[in-house]
Amino acid sequence: MILLRKAEDLQNWLEVKRKKGLKVGFVPTMGALHNGHISLLLASKANNNVTVSSIFVNPTQFNNAADFDNYPITIESDIQVLEKVECEALFLPSVAEIYPNGYSSSEKYDLGNLETILEGKYRPGHYQGVCKVVQMLLEIVMPDNLYLGQKDFQQCMVINKLIDQINLSHKIKVNICPTLRENDGLAMSSRNMRLNNLERSLAASIYQTLLFLKKNKENKNPIELKKMALATLIEKGFIPDYVEIADELSLAPVTEWNSKQKTIALVAASINEIRLIDNLRLD
Ligand code: AMP
């Protein structure tokens, strides 16, 4: 695997591959790689000639300074993981490489209600930061295929919207991969590394709550179900930001079941300041 820190070097390297007609898959990450990331890399490896991964803990998408400061960084073992899956290139830029003119930018992406609901509501500015870095990375890599995880369902919607807005949808295909889970159902996440044993055992309740919502869909209305799910999470010691049952296409809250509508349950909850998110399609 080749490790490149400069955008220009990566572009030059990719140029040679493209001239040979090779297809490029891209897996952007913030590092602290786990099997969820690996599943995206393997999906890319299976469908492209060249897989590029990036590791960049993007400061502009953290709305909480402590979350940024505590974000796990495990570059050495990440490189080993990437070598093992035979990823062809790792882009490991510095903050200055991505933001040569500093963070502040007047550019604002129009994300509609995605910016005011769920993650957008509880993490103000987060998706603007995500769009900023993803636009930069896409313009540098210009992949044929981009790989994202369903674990960050709303983020997938945001990035689809971004790609449309920056007129790259004819060029880049977005591939959304299923959420990989631990044996007890906890969605794999870099933030899980921060959980102590007790927190780790409680964290599986988030998935249990999602399963509860799915299982009881026929028995209770969505509002009642959400209330019960919130109460369970609070009882377990979580501080939930939201438990939502939403339309899968718009993420608008669902208040009554409608057999024609596809729905998804989404949860964000913190345990001792460690914020975890997960979702599950209900249909
Ligand atoms: P992150 O490093 O957390 O920014 O994630 C990088 C990519 O991996 C994003 O597209 C995530 O949605 C995806 N991802 C994170 N966790 C998982 C998981 N448990 N299963 C599948 N994909 C994941």
py3Dmol code that shows the C-alpha trace and the ligand (Angstrom):
import py3Dmol

protein = """\
ATOM      1  CA  MET A   1       0.000   0.000   0.000  1.00  0.00           C
ATOM      2  CA  ILE A   2       1.194   3.451  -0.820  1.00  0.00           C
ATOM      3  CA  LEU A   3       0.748   6.139   1.865  1.00  0.00           C
ATOM      4  CA  LEU A   4       0.289   9.680   0.577  1.00  0.00           C
ATOM      5  CA  ARG A   5      -0.049  12.821   2.631  1.00  0.00           C
ATOM      6  CA  LYS A   6      -0.328  15.413  -0.140  1.00  0.00           C
ATOM      7  CA  ALA A   7      -3.377  15.759  -2.360  1.00  0.00           C
ATOM      8  CA  GLU A   8      -1.200  16.451  -5.367  1.00  0.00           C
ATOM      9  CA  ASP A   9       0.787  13.241  -4.880  1.00  0.00           C
ATOM     10  CA  LEU A  10      -2.403  11.217  -4.617  1.00  0.00           C
ATOM     11  CA  GLN A  11      -3.792  12.844  -7.755  1.00  0.00           C
ATOM     12  CA  ASN A  12      -0.604  12.092  -9.684  1.00  0.00           C
ATOM     13  CA  TRP A  13      -0.666   8.495  -8.495  1.00  0.00           C
ATOM     14  CA  LEU A  14      -4.342   8.140  -9.458  1.00  0.00           C
ATOM     15  CA  GLU A  15      -3.740   9.730 -12.842  1.00  0.00           C
ATOM     16  CA  VAL A  16      -1.430   6.844 -13.784  1.00  0.00           C
ATOM     17  CA  LYS A  17      -4.073   4.296 -12.701  1.00  0.00           C
ATOM     18  CA  ARG A  18      -6.798   6.087 -14.641  1.00  0.00           C
ATOM     19  CA  LYS A  19      -4.720   6.188 -17.800  1.00  0.00           C
ATOM     20  CA  LYS A  20      -4.636   2.403 -17.571  1.00  0.00           C
ATOM     21  CA  GLY A  21      -8.455   2.434 -17.422  1.00  0.00           C
ATOM     22  CA  LEU A  22      -8.582   1.211 -13.815  1.00  0.00           C
ATOM     23  CA  LYS A  23     -11.718   1.726 -11.725  1.00  0.00           C
ATOM     24  CA  VAL A  24     -11.273   3.527  -8.400  1.00  0.00           C
ATOM     25  CA  GLY A  25     -13.223   2.852  -5.196  1.00  0.00           C
ATOM     26  CA  PHE A  26     -12.969   5.245  -2.241  1.00  0.00           C
ATOM     27  CA  VAL A  27     -13.580   4.628   1.476  1.00  0.00           C
ATOM     28  CA  PRO A  28     -13.262   7.826   3.534  1.00  0.00           C
ATOM     29  CA  THR A  29     -12.832   7.294   7.289  1.00  0.00           C
ATOM     30  CA  MET A  30     -11.753   9.003  10.476  1.00  0.00           C
ATOM     31  CA  GLY A  31      -9.551   6.044  11.386  1.00  0.00           C
ATOM     32  CA  ALA A  32      -9.619   3.806  14.468  1.00  0.00           C
ATOM     33  CA  LEU A  33     -10.592   1.182  11.946  1.00  0.00           C
ATOM     34  CA  HIS A  34     -12.885  -1.719  12.843  1.00  0.00           C
ATOM     35  CA  ASN A  35     -14.684  -4.468  10.951  1.00  0.00           C
ATOM     36  CA  GLY A  36     -17.360  -2.026   9.789  1.00  0.00           C
ATOM     37  CA  HIS A  37     -14.699  -0.051   7.925  1.00  0.00           C
ATOM     38  CA  ILE A  38     -13.187  -3.300   6.667  1.00  0.00           C
ATOM     39  CA  SER A  39     -16.529  -4.349   5.163  1.00  0.00           C
ATOM     40  CA  LEU A  40     -16.542  -1.123   3.132  1.00  0.00           C
ATOM     41  CA  LEU A  41     -12.959  -1.727   2.003  1.00  0.00           C
ATOM     42  CA  LEU A  42     -13.814  -5.285   0.948  1.00  0.00           C
ATOM     43  CA  ALA A  43     -16.868  -4.062  -0.968  1.00  0.00           C
ATOM     44  CA  SER A  44     -14.604  -1.614  -2.772  1.00  0.00           C
ATOM     45  CA  LYS A  45     -11.936  -4.250  -3.418  1.00  0.00           C
ATOM     46  CA  ALA A  46     -14.574  -6.549  -4.934  1.00  0.00           C
ATOM     47  CA  ASN A  47     -15.819  -3.980  -7.433  1.00  0.00           C
ATOM     48  CA  ASN A  48     -12.868  -1.779  -8.329  1.00  0.00           C
ATOM     49  CA  ASN A  49      -9.306  -2.214  -9.565  1.00  0.00           C
ATOM     50  CA  VAL A  50      -7.930   0.257  -7.065  1.00  0.00           C
ATOM     51  CA  THR A  51      -9.144   1.056  -3.543  1.00  0.00           C
ATOM     52  CA  VAL A  52      -8.200   4.326  -1.871  1.00  0.00           C
ATOM     53  CA  SER A  53      -8.952   4.922   1.793  1.00  0.00           C
ATOM     54  CA  SER A  54      -8.521   8.149   3.686  1.00  0.00           C
ATOM     55  CA  ILE A  55      -8.024   8.777   7.373  1.00  0.00           C
ATOM     56  CA  PHE A  56      -8.770  12.308   8.474  1.00  0.00           C
ATOM     57  CA  VAL A  57     -10.329  13.344  11.771  1.00  0.00           C
ATOM     58  CA  ASN A  58     -12.140  16.329  10.406  1.00  0.00           C
ATOM     59  CA  PRO A  59     -12.196  19.173  12.945  1.00  0.00           C
ATOM     60  CA  THR A  60     -15.031  21.035  11.224  1.00  0.00           C
ATOM     61  CA  GLN A  61     -17.555  18.267  11.771  1.00  0.00           C
ATOM     62  CA  PHE A  62     -17.140  18.133  15.548  1.00  0.00           C
ATOM     63  CA  ASN A  63     -19.635  20.356  17.307  1.00  0.00           C
ATOM     64  CA  ASN A  64     -18.253  19.259  20.664  1.00  0.00           C
ATOM     65  CA  ALA A  65     -14.608  20.004  21.510  1.00  0.00           C
ATOM     66  CA  ALA A  66     -14.331  17.144  24.025  1.00  0.00           C
ATOM     67  CA  ASP A  67     -15.611  14.659  21.442  1.00  0.00           C
ATOM     68  CA  PHE A  68     -12.903  15.850  19.025  1.00  0.00           C
ATOM     69  CA  ASP A  69     -10.183  15.745  21.696  1.00  0.00           C
ATOM     70  CA  ASN A  70     -11.191  12.232  22.774  1.00  0.00           C
ATOM     71  CA  TYR A  71     -11.639  10.785  19.293  1.00  0.00           C
ATOM     72  CA  PRO A  72      -9.473   7.625  19.160  1.00  0.00           C
ATOM     73  CA  ILE A  73      -6.373   7.772  16.978  1.00  0.00           C
ATOM     74  CA  THR A  74      -4.708   4.441  16.124  1.00  0.00           C
ATOM     75  CA  ILE A  75      -2.780   5.162  12.924  1.00  0.00           C
ATOM     76  CA  GLU A  76      -0.192   2.374  13.315  1.00  0.00           C
ATOM     77  CA  SER A  77      -2.756  -0.392  13.668  1.00  0.00           C
ATOM     78  CA  ASP A  78      -4.973   1.241  11.010  1.00  0.00           C
ATOM     79  CA  ILE A  79      -2.103   0.959   8.538  1.00  0.00           C
ATOM     80  CA  GLN A  80      -1.754  -2.724   9.407  1.00  0.00           C
ATOM     81  CA  VAL A  81      -5.487  -3.272   8.842  1.00  0.00           C
ATOM     82  CA  LEU A  82      -5.319  -1.532   5.470  1.00  0.00           C
ATOM     83  CA  GLU A  83      -2.242  -3.547   4.436  1.00  0.00           C
ATOM     84  CA  LYS A  84      -4.001  -6.760   5.423  1.00  0.00           C
ATOM     85  CA  VAL A  85      -7.044  -6.099   3.228  1.00  0.00           C
ATOM     86  CA  GLU A  86      -4.704  -5.015   0.439  1.00  0.00           C
ATOM     87  CA  CYS A  87      -6.016  -1.495   0.151  1.00  0.00           C
ATOM     88  CA  GLU A  88      -3.891   0.078  -2.588  1.00  0.00           C
ATOM     89  CA  ALA A  89      -3.545   3.618  -1.225  1.00  0.00           C
ATOM     90  CA  LEU A  90      -4.020   5.489   2.038  1.00  0.00           C
ATOM     91  CA  PHE A  91      -4.517   9.244   1.933  1.00  0.00           C
ATOM     92  CA  LEU A  92      -3.429  10.631   5.303  1.00  0.00           C
ATOM     93  CA  PRO A  93      -3.550  14.409   4.988  1.00  0.00           C
ATOM     94  CA  SER A  94      -2.757  16.988   7.658  1.00  0.00           C
ATOM     95  CA  VAL A  95      -5.372  19.552   8.666  1.00  0.00           C
ATOM     96  CA  ALA A  96      -3.381  22.195   6.750  1.00  0.00           C
ATOM     97  CA  GLU A  97      -3.485  20.053   3.606  1.00  0.00           C
ATOM     98  CA  ILE A  98      -7.271  19.915   3.679  1.00  0.00           C
ATOM     99  CA  TYR A  99      -7.865  23.430   5.024  1.00  0.00           C
ATOM    100  CA  PRO A 100      -4.946  25.522   3.688  1.00  0.00           C
ATOM    101  CA  ASN A 101      -6.929  28.714   4.265  1.00  0.00           C
ATOM    102  CA  GLY A 102      -8.262  27.811   7.705  1.00  0.00           C
ATOM    103  CA  TYR A 103     -11.654  26.412   8.601  1.00  0.00           C
ATOM    104  CA  SER A 104     -13.911  29.371   8.204  1.00  0.00           C
ATOM    105  CA  SER A 105     -15.643  29.521   4.897  1.00  0.00           C
ATOM    106  CA  SER A 106     -18.663  31.443   3.783  1.00  0.00           C
ATOM    107  CA  GLU A 107     -19.791  28.502   1.687  1.00  0.00           C
ATOM    108  CA  LYS A 108     -22.972  27.008   2.980  1.00  0.00           C
ATOM    109  CA  TYR A 109     -24.543  23.843   1.686  1.00  0.00           C
ATOM    110  CA  ASP A 110     -28.300  23.756   1.332  1.00  0.00           C
ATOM    111  CA  LEU A 111     -29.195  20.562   3.121  1.00  0.00           C
ATOM    112  CA  GLY A 112     -32.866  21.380   3.699  1.00  0.00           C
ATOM    113  CA  ASN A 113     -34.450  19.702   6.699  1.00  0.00           C
ATOM    114  CA  LEU A 114     -31.569  17.219   6.989  1.00  0.00           C
ATOM    115  CA  GLU A 115     -29.770  19.962   8.833  1.00  0.00           C
ATOM    116  CA  THR A 116     -32.516  20.670  11.339  1.00  0.00           C
ATOM    117  CA  ILE A 117     -33.712  17.195  12.276  1.00  0.00           C
ATOM    118  CA  LEU A 118     -32.165  14.317  14.253  1.00  0.00           C
ATOM    119  CA  GLU A 119     -28.336  14.518  13.958  1.00  0.00           C
ATOM    120  CA  GLY A 120     -28.676  17.916  12.297  1.00  0.00           C
ATOM    121  CA  LYS A 121     -30.632  19.268  15.253  1.00  0.00           C
ATOM    122  CA  TYR A 122     -28.430  17.805  17.974  1.00  0.00           C
ATOM    123  CA  ARG A 123     -25.105  18.463  16.231  1.00  0.00           C
ATOM    124  CA  PRO A 124     -25.384  21.991  14.841  1.00  0.00           C
ATOM    125  CA  GLY A 125     -22.891  22.608  12.042  1.00  0.00           C
ATOM    126  CA  HIS A 126     -21.927  18.928  11.870  1.00  0.00           C
ATOM    127  CA  TYR A 127     -23.234  18.289   8.364  1.00  0.00           C
ATOM    128  CA  GLN A 128     -21.768  21.517   7.003  1.00  0.00           C
ATOM    129  CA  GLY A 129     -18.388  20.213   8.210  1.00  0.00           C
ATOM    130  CA  VAL A 130     -19.072  16.771   6.740  1.00  0.00           C
ATOM    131  CA  CYS A 131     -19.973  18.308   3.370  1.00  0.00           C
ATOM    132  CA  LYS A 132     -16.915  20.516   3.411  1.00  0.00           C
ATOM    133  CA  VAL A 133     -14.488  17.636   3.936  1.00  0.00           C
ATOM    134  CA  VAL A 134     -16.313  15.178   1.698  1.00  0.00           C
ATOM    135  CA  GLN A 135     -16.379  17.685  -1.170  1.00  0.00           C
ATOM    136  CA  MET A 136     -12.623  18.244  -0.765  1.00  0.00           C
ATOM    137  CA  LEU A 137     -11.896  14.525  -0.637  1.00  0.00           C
ATOM    138  CA  LEU A 138     -14.129  13.709  -3.601  1.00  0.00           C
ATOM    139  CA  GLU A 139     -12.564  16.434  -5.703  1.00  0.00           C
ATOM    140  CA  ILE A 140      -9.126  15.076  -4.891  1.00  0.00           C
ATOM    141  CA  VAL A 141      -9.908  11.377  -5.403  1.00  0.00           C
ATOM    142  CA  MET A 142     -12.720  11.580  -8.000  1.00  0.00           C
ATOM    143  CA  PRO A 143     -13.622   7.932  -7.453  1.00  0.00           C
ATOM    144  CA  ASP A 144     -15.916   5.872  -9.634  1.00  0.00           C
ATOM    145  CA  ASN A 145     -17.414   4.337  -6.486  1.00  0.00           C
ATOM    146  CA  LEU A 146     -17.819   5.806  -3.023  1.00  0.00           C
ATOM    147  CA  TYR A 147     -18.491   3.479  -0.068  1.00  0.00           C
ATOM    148  CA  LEU A 148     -20.501   4.630   2.955  1.00  0.00           C
ATOM    149  CA  GLY A 149     -22.040   2.813   5.926  1.00  0.00           C
ATOM    150  CA  GLN A 150     -25.764   2.655   6.664  1.00  0.00           C
ATOM    151  CA  LYS A 151     -24.770   3.079  10.317  1.00  0.00           C
ATOM    152  CA  ASP A 152     -24.661   6.818   9.502  1.00  0.00           C
ATOM    153  CA  PHE A 153     -27.967   6.769   7.658  1.00  0.00           C
ATOM    154  CA  GLN A 154     -28.628  10.517   7.714  1.00  0.00           C
ATOM    155  CA  GLN A 155     -25.044  11.191   6.666  1.00  0.00           C
ATOM    156  CA  CYS A 156     -25.588   8.968   3.607  1.00  0.00           C
ATOM    157  CA  MET A 157     -28.594  11.133   2.695  1.00  0.00           C
ATOM    158  CA  VAL A 158     -26.551  14.304   3.212  1.00  0.00           C
ATOM    159  CA  ILE A 159     -23.682  13.038   1.050  1.00  0.00           C
ATOM    160  CA  ASN A 160     -26.085  11.981  -1.705  1.00  0.00           C
ATOM    161  CA  LYS A 161     -27.498  15.500  -1.635  1.00  0.00           C
ATOM    162  CA  LEU A 162     -24.020  17.033  -1.656  1.00  0.00           C
ATOM    163  CA  ILE A 163     -22.955  14.943  -4.654  1.00  0.00           C
ATOM    164  CA  ASP A 164     -26.044  16.146  -6.501  1.00  0.00           C
ATOM    165  CA  GLN A 165     -25.338  19.776  -5.588  1.00  0.00           C
ATOM    166  CA  ILE A 166     -21.722  19.687  -6.703  1.00  0.00           C
ATOM    167  CA  ASN A 167     -22.777  17.985  -9.948  1.00  0.00           C
ATOM    168  CA  LEU A 168     -20.834  14.785  -9.433  1.00  0.00           C
ATOM    169  CA  SER A 169     -23.746  12.328  -9.482  1.00  0.00           C
ATOM    170  CA  HIS A 170     -23.040  11.376 -13.096  1.00  0.00           C
ATOM    171  CA  LYS A 171     -19.450  10.540 -12.137  1.00  0.00           C
ATOM    172  CA  ILE A 172     -19.551   8.997  -8.665  1.00  0.00           C
ATOM    173  CA  LYS A 173     -21.751   6.064  -7.657  1.00  0.00           C
ATOM    174  CA  VAL A 174     -22.641   5.953  -3.968  1.00  0.00           C
ATOM    175  CA  ASN A 175     -22.687   2.455  -2.460  1.00  0.00           C
ATOM    176  CA  ILE A 176     -24.291   2.104   0.972  1.00  0.00           C
ATOM    177  CA  CYS A 177     -23.102  -0.925   2.946  1.00  0.00           C
ATOM    178  CA  PRO A 178     -24.953  -2.641   5.823  1.00  0.00           C
ATOM    179  CA  THR A 179     -24.093  -1.921   9.450  1.00  0.00           C
ATOM    180  CA  LEU A 180     -21.662  -4.379  10.984  1.00  0.00           C
ATOM    181  CA  ARG A 181     -22.420  -5.316  14.566  1.00  0.00           C
ATOM    182  CA  GLU A 182     -20.711  -6.945  17.531  1.00  0.00           C
ATOM    183  CA  ASN A 183     -22.122 -10.316  18.712  1.00  0.00           C
ATOM    184  CA  ASP A 184     -24.528  -8.607  21.112  1.00  0.00           C
ATOM    185  CA  GLY A 185     -25.808  -6.318  18.347  1.00  0.00           C
ATOM    186  CA  LEU A 186     -23.887  -3.146  19.217  1.00  0.00           C
ATOM    187  CA  ALA A 187     -23.106  -1.325  15.976  1.00  0.00           C
ATOM    188  CA  MET A 188     -19.351  -1.216  15.468  1.00  0.00           C
ATOM    189  CA  SER A 189     -18.016   2.288  15.945  1.00  0.00           C
ATOM    190  CA  SER A 190     -14.661   3.884  16.643  1.00  0.00           C
ATOM    191  CA  ARG A 191     -16.243   5.525  19.693  1.00  0.00           C
ATOM    192  CA  ASN A 192     -16.915   2.070  21.215  1.00  0.00           C
ATOM    193  CA  MET A 193     -13.200   1.985  22.134  1.00  0.00           C
ATOM    194  CA  ARG A 194     -13.939   4.640  24.733  1.00  0.00           C
ATOM    195  CA  LEU A 195     -16.507   2.506  26.588  1.00  0.00           C
ATOM    196  CA  ASN A 196     -15.444   0.829  29.833  1.00  0.00           C
ATOM    197  CA  ASN A 197     -16.687  -2.715  30.576  1.00  0.00           C
ATOM    198  CA  LEU A 198     -19.899  -1.606  32.241  1.00  0.00           C
ATOM    199  CA  GLU A 199     -20.685   0.989  29.565  1.00  0.00           C
ATOM    200  CA  ARG A 200     -19.860  -1.558  26.874  1.00  0.00           C
ATOM    201  CA  SER A 201     -22.321  -4.088  28.266  1.00  0.00           C
ATOM    202  CA  LEU A 202     -25.043  -1.429  28.534  1.00  0.00           C
ATOM    203  CA  ALA A 203     -24.376  -0.128  25.029  1.00  0.00           C
ATOM    204  CA  ALA A 204     -26.051  -3.166  23.459  1.00  0.00           C
ATOM    205  CA  SER A 205     -29.373  -1.785  24.779  1.00  0.00           C
ATOM    206  CA  ILE A 206     -29.404   0.621  21.846  1.00  0.00           C
ATOM    207  CA  TYR A 207     -29.744  -2.251  19.387  1.00  0.00           C
ATOM    208  CA  GLN A 208     -32.174  -4.021  21.738  1.00  0.00           C
ATOM    209  CA  THR A 209     -34.296  -0.869  21.663  1.00  0.00           C
ATOM    210  CA  LEU A 210     -34.285  -0.834  17.869  1.00  0.00           C
ATOM    211  CA  LEU A 211     -35.296  -4.512  17.808  1.00  0.00           C
ATOM    212  CA  PHE A 212     -38.069  -3.744  20.301  1.00  0.00           C
ATOM    213  CA  LEU A 213     -39.422  -1.057  17.947  1.00  0.00           C
ATOM    214  CA  LYS A 214     -39.327  -3.428  14.990  1.00  0.00           C
ATOM    215  CA  LYS A 215     -40.918  -6.297  16.878  1.00  0.00           C
ATOM    216  CA  ASN A 216     -43.779  -4.221  18.243  1.00  0.00           C
ATOM    217  CA  LYS A 217     -44.610  -2.372  15.062  1.00  0.00           C
ATOM    218  CA  GLU A 218     -47.867  -4.289  14.651  1.00  0.00           C
ATOM    219  CA  ASN A 219     -48.960  -3.836  18.279  1.00  0.00           C
ATOM    220  CA  LYS A 220     -48.579  -0.150  19.122  1.00  0.00           C
ATOM    221  CA  ASN A 221     -48.600   3.217  17.416  1.00  0.00           C
ATOM    222  CA  PRO A 222     -45.255   4.920  16.702  1.00  0.00           C
ATOM    223  CA  ILE A 223     -45.664   7.649  19.319  1.00  0.00           C
ATOM    224  CA  GLU A 224     -46.338   5.152  22.099  1.00  0.00           C
ATOM    225  CA  LEU A 225     -43.434   2.984  20.957  1.00  0.00           C
ATOM    226  CA  LYS A 226     -41.013   5.913  20.922  1.00  0.00           C
ATOM    227  CA  LYS A 227     -42.038   6.878  24.470  1.00  0.00           C
ATOM    228  CA  MET A 228     -41.448   3.328  25.703  1.00  0.00           C
ATOM    229  CA  ALA A 229     -38.075   3.116  23.953  1.00  0.00           C
ATOM    230  CA  LEU A 230     -36.942   6.454  25.415  1.00  0.00           C
ATOM    231  CA  ALA A 231     -37.998   5.361  28.914  1.00  0.00           C
ATOM    232  CA  THR A 232     -36.033   2.097  28.572  1.00  0.00           C
ATOM    233  CA  LEU A 233     -32.864   3.887  27.483  1.00  0.00           C
ATOM    234  CA  ILE A 234     -33.131   6.400  30.330  1.00  0.00           C
ATOM    235  CA  GLU A 235     -33.690   3.557  32.812  1.00  0.00           C
ATOM    236  CA  LYS A 236     -30.494   1.871  31.539  1.00  0.00           C
ATOM    237  CA  GLY A 237     -28.516   5.061  32.254  1.00  0.00           C
ATOM    238  CA  PHE A 238     -28.425   6.677  28.811  1.00  0.00           C
ATOM    239  CA  ILE A 239     -29.099  10.291  28.016  1.00  0.00           C
ATOM    240  CA  PRO A 240     -30.969   9.945  24.730  1.00  0.00           C
ATOM    241  CA  ASP A 241     -30.965  12.781  22.216  1.00  0.00           C
ATOM    242  CA  TYR A 242     -33.715  11.102  20.249  1.00  0.00           C
ATOM    243  CA  VAL A 243     -35.532   7.912  19.433  1.00  0.00           C
ATOM    244  CA  GLU A 244     -37.319   8.505  16.168  1.00  0.00           C
ATOM    245  CA  ILE A 245     -39.449   6.465  13.810  1.00  0.00           C
ATOM    246  CA  ALA A 246     -39.171   8.154  10.453  1.00  0.00           C
ATOM    247  CA  ASP A 247     -39.996   7.873   6.788  1.00  0.00           C
ATOM    248  CA  GLU A 248     -37.047   6.153   5.155  1.00  0.00           C
ATOM    249  CA  LEU A 249     -36.920   8.545   2.204  1.00  0.00           C
ATOM    250  CA  SER A 250     -37.415  11.908   3.919  1.00  0.00           C
ATOM    251  CA  LEU A 251     -36.651  11.146   7.593  1.00  0.00           C
ATOM    252  CA  ALA A 252     -39.902  12.954   8.473  1.00  0.00           C
ATOM    253  CA  PRO A 253     -41.282  11.636  11.788  1.00  0.00           C
ATOM    254  CA  VAL A 254     -43.978   8.985  11.476  1.00  0.00           C
ATOM    255  CA  THR A 255     -46.946   9.361  13.803  1.00  0.00           C
ATOM    256  CA  GLU A 256     -49.173   6.646  12.368  1.00  0.00           C
ATOM    257  CA  TRP A 257     -48.366   3.463  10.517  1.00  0.00           C
ATOM    258  CA  ASN A 258     -49.090   3.428   6.815  1.00  0.00           C
ATOM    259  CA  SER A 259     -48.524   0.174   4.950  1.00  0.00           C
ATOM    260  CA  LYS A 260     -47.310   2.074   1.866  1.00  0.00           C
ATOM    261  CA  GLN A 261     -44.577   3.893   3.751  1.00  0.00           C
ATOM    262  CA  LYS A 262     -41.129   2.446   4.461  1.00  0.00           C
ATOM    263  CA  THR A 263     -39.959   3.365   7.925  1.00  0.00           C
ATOM    264  CA  ILE A 264     -36.698   3.403   9.830  1.00  0.00           C
ATOM    265  CA  ALA A 265     -35.993   3.717  13.550  1.00  0.00           C
ATOM    266  CA  LEU A 266     -33.069   5.915  14.570  1.00  0.00           C
ATOM    267  CA  VAL A 267     -31.468   6.383  17.979  1.00  0.00           C
ATOM    268  CA  ALA A 268     -28.808   8.713  19.375  1.00  0.00           C
ATOM    269  CA  ALA A 269     -27.939   8.345  23.037  1.00  0.00           C
ATOM    270  CA  SER A 270     -24.988   9.107  25.265  1.00  0.00           C
ATOM    271  CA  ILE A 271     -23.582   7.052  28.045  1.00  0.00           C
ATOM    272  CA  ASN A 272     -21.197   9.018  30.254  1.00  0.00           C
ATOM    273  CA  GLU A 273     -20.626  11.563  27.455  1.00  0.00           C
ATOM    274  CA  ILE A 274     -19.901   8.903  24.826  1.00  0.00           C
ATOM    275  CA  ARG A 275     -22.481   9.472  22.118  1.00  0.00           C
ATOM    276  CA  LEU A 276     -23.618   6.464  20.106  1.00  0.00           C
ATOM    277  CA  ILE A 277     -25.977   6.308  17.132  1.00  0.00           C
ATOM    278  CA  ASP A 278     -27.696   3.447  15.368  1.00  0.00           C
ATOM    279  CA  ASN A 279     -30.670   2.735  13.124  1.00  0.00           C
ATOM    280  CA  LEU A 280     -32.751  -0.154  11.854  1.00  0.00           C
ATOM    281  CA  ARG A 281     -35.152  -0.417   8.942  1.00  0.00           C
ATOM    282  CA  LEU A 282     -38.547  -1.473  10.282  1.00  0.00           C
ATOM    283  CA  ASP A 283     -39.918  -2.987   7.063  1.00  0.00           C
TER     284      ASP A 283
END
"""
ligand_1 = """\
23
AMP
P -16.069 6.945 10.411
O -14.648 6.522 10.463
O -16.827 6.664 11.667
O -16.255 8.336 9.889
O -16.753 5.993 9.337
C -16.260 5.863 8.032
C -17.267 5.084 7.225
O -17.482 3.811 7.813
C -18.642 5.788 7.171
O -19.180 5.661 5.871
C -19.429 5.002 8.185
O -20.827 5.025 7.956
C -18.867 3.612 7.997
N -19.121 2.803 9.183
C -18.932 3.169 10.480
N -19.343 2.183 11.313
C -19.799 1.180 10.524
C -20.364 -0.098 10.786
N -20.543 -0.547 12.027
N -20.729 -0.875 9.731
C -20.553 -0.423 8.457
N -20.027 0.782 8.150
C -19.658 1.574 9.163
"""
view = py3Dmol.view(width=600, height=400)
view.addModel(protein, "pdb")
view.setStyle({"model": 0}, {"cartoon": {"style": "trace"}})
view.addModel(ligand_1, "xyz")
view.setStyle({"model": 1}, {"stick": {}})
view.zoomTo()
view.show()
